[in-house]
């Protein structure tokens, strides 16, 4: 029986009352503070002041715990709007904002299908929001937006982590590596790339995300009959 259907054991108020929700929230706090490496059943039990064996009545494996964590934060994701474009945009933007609040989510997006109730509710809202465009458009459209968001979010979160690890923000990084790029481009070996770097738009993360999303949504719109 999957974890979402498995009954919880009877609660024991001593030494500490437990529930699957309390366990998952404690794990999320650990992951938000120190990443997924900080999450284990032993460490979660310690934060709840119980023995690790007590958790096994509620959650059988760490993989189940991760599934529950992903589903819990999906409660923060919304797919809302008055038409399919607004629905897909809201889905993309709220996934991105949720990943910024919970960076570890970027490490777990795009794996095996998530089947928890909050995740399914997001999928239901997205599917319903596509209206009557037809499943031959709706299914690949939702998949394309999901794939775009996963890739964009992972890149952004990876860049944030790299900045923290190096101690350099984007401006400092450009100051450090800019002279090298100028010398390299001066050789004439990469003319197209040099033009992009020198003359292309210099967008921040938000602008880059929105521009890419607009390109994608425009492409979907072209597939929908008038």
C-alpha positions in Angstrom: 0.0 0.0 0.0 1.4 3.4 -1.0 2.2 5.9 1.8 -0.7 8.2 1.0 -3.2 5.4 1.5 -1.4 3.6 4.5 -3.1 4.4 7.8 -1.0 6.0 10.5 -0.4 4.1 13.7 -2.4 5.0 16.8 -0.9 8.1 18.4 1.0 7.8 21.6 1.2 11.1 23.5 4.2 10.1 25.5 7.1 11.0 25.0 5.9 13.1 22.0 2.8 13.0 19.8 3.6 12.2 16.2 1.9 12.3 12.9 3.1 12.0 9.3 2.5 15.7 8.8 4.8 16.6 11.8 7.5 14.3 10.5 7.3 15.8 7.0 7.4 19.4 8.3 10.4 18.7 10.4 12.2 17.2 7.4 11.3 20.2 5.3 12.8 22.5 7.9 16.0 20.5 7.9 16.2 20.6 4.1 15.4 24.3 3.9 18.2 25.0 6.3 20.9 22.6 5.1 19.8 20.8 1.9 18.8 17.2 1.3 22.0 15.8 2.8 20.7 17.0 6.2 17.6 14.9 5.9 17.5 11.4 7.3 15.0 9.5 9.5 17.6 9.7 12.4 18.0 13.5 12.1 14.3 14.1 11.7 13.6 11.9 14.8 16.2 13.9 16.8 14.5 17.2 15.9 11.2 15.8 17.1 12.8 14.4 20.3 11.8 10.8 19.6 13.7 7.6 18.8 14.2 6.8 15.1 12.3 3.6 15.4 9.1 5.5 16.1 9.2 7.1 12.7 9.0 3.7 10.9 5.4 3.3 11.9 4.6 6.3 9.8 7.2 6.3 7.1 9.0 3.1 5.9 12.0 4.6 3.9 13.8 7.8 3.2 12.4 7.6 -0.3 8.9 7.8 1.1 9.9 10.8 3.2 11.2 12.6 0.1 8.0 11.8 -1.8 5.9 13.3 1.1 8.1 16.4 1.3 7.7 17.0 -2.5 4.0 16.6 -2.2 3.8 18.9 0.9 5.4 21.8 -0.9 3.2 21.2 -3.9 0.5 22.8 -1.8 2.3 26.1 -2.5 2.0 25.6 -6.3 -1.0 26.9 -8.1 -2.3 26.5 -11.7 -5.0 29.2 -11.9 -6.3 31.6 -14.5 -9.2 32.3 -17.0 -7.6 30.7 -20.0 -5.0 28.0 -20.8 -2.2 30.6 -21.2 -2.8 32.1 -17.7 -3.0 28.6 -16.2 0.3 27.4 -17.7 2.0 30.7 -16.8 0.8 30.5 -13.2 1.9 26.9 -12.9 5.4 27.8 -14.2 5.8 30.9 -12.0 4.6 29.2 -8.8 6.8 26.2 -9.3 9.8 28.6 -9.7 8.8 30.6 -6.6 8.4 27.4 -4.6 11.8 26.2 -5.6 13.3 29.5 -4.5 11.8 29.0 -1.1 12.8 25.3 -1.0 16.0 24.9 -3.0 16.1 21.2 -2.5 12.9 20.8 -4.6 15.0 21.5 -7.7 17.0 18.3 -6.9 13.8 16.2 -6.9 11.8 17.7 -9.7 11.7 15.6 -12.9 12.2 12.2 -11.4 9.6 9.5 -11.2 6.0 10.7 -11.3 4.8 12.2 -8.0 1.4 10.8 -7.0 0.6 12.6 -3.8 -2.7 14.5 -3.4 -1.3 18.0 -3.7 0.7 17.0 -6.8 -2.3 15.4 -8.4 -4.3 18.5 -7.6 -1.8 20.6 -9.5 -2.1 18.2 -12.4 -5.8 18.3 -12.3 -5.9 22.1 -12.3 -3.5 22.3 -15.2 -5.5 19.7 -17.2 -8.8 21.4 -16.5 -7.3 24.8 -17.3 -6.5 23.7 -20.8 -10.2 23.7 -21.5 -11.3 22.3 -24.9 -8.1 22.7 -26.8 -7.9 18.9 -27.3 -5.7 16.3 -25.6 -3.4 16.2 -28.6 -2.4 19.8 -27.7 -3.0 19.8 -23.9 -0.9 16.8 -23.0 2.4 17.8 -24.8 1.8 21.5 -23.9 1.7 20.7 -20.1 4.7 18.4 -20.5 6.6 21.1 -22.4 6.0 23.7 -19.7 7.0 21.3 -17.0 10.2 20.4 -18.8 11.0 24.1 -19.4 10.4 25.0 -15.7 12.4 22.0 -14.4 15.4 23.0 -16.6 15.2 26.7 -15.8 14.8 26.2 -12.1 17.6 23.7 -11.8 19.9 26.1 -13.7 19.0 29.1 -11.5 19.3 27.1 -8.3 22.7 25.7 -9.4 23.9 29.3 -10.1 22.7 30.5 -6.7 24.6 27.6 -5.1 27.7 28.3 -7.1 27.6 32.0 -6.1 27.4 31.1 -2.5 30.2 28.5 -2.8 32.5 30.9 -4.7 31.7 34.0 -2.7 31.3 35.9 -6.0 28.1 37.4 -7.3 27.4 37.7 -11.0 29.2 41.1 -11.3 32.2 39.8 -9.5 32.3 36.7 -11.7 32.1 38.9 -14.8 35.0 41.1 -13.5 37.1 38.0 -12.9 36.5 36.1 -16.1 35.7 39.0 -18.5 39.3 39.7 -19.5 39.8 36.0 -20.4 36.7 36.0 -22.6 37.8 39.2 -24.3 41.2 37.7 -25.1 39.5 34.5 -26.4 37.0 36.4 -28.6 39.8 38.5 -30.0 41.3 35.4 -31.6 38.3 35.4 -34.0 37.6 31.7 -33.3 34.1 32.3 -31.9 32.6 35.2 -33.9 28.9 34.3 -33.4 29.3 33.7 -29.7 31.3 37.0 -29.3 28.4 38.8 -31.0 25.9 37.3 -28.6 28.0 38.2 -25.6 28.8 41.8 -26.7 25.6 42.8 -28.5 22.9 40.5 -27.1 20.4 41.5 -24.4 21.7 41.1 -20.8 18.8 39.7 -18.9 18.5 38.9 -15.3 17.2 35.6 -14.1 13.6 36.8 -13.9 13.7 38.3 -17.4 15.3 35.2 -18.9 12.7 33.0 -17.3 9.8 35.1 -18.6 11.2 35.5 -22.1 11.7 31.7 -22.5 8.2 31.1 -21.1 6.7 33.5 -23.6 8.5 31.8 -26.5 7.1 28.5 -25.3 3.6 29.7 -24.8 3.6 31.4 -28.2 4.6 28.1 -29.8 1.8 26.3 -28.0 -0.7 29.0 -29.1 0.4 28.4 -32.7 -0.8 24.8 -32.4 -4.2 25.7 -31.2 -6.8 26.1 -34.0 -8.7 29.4 -34.0 
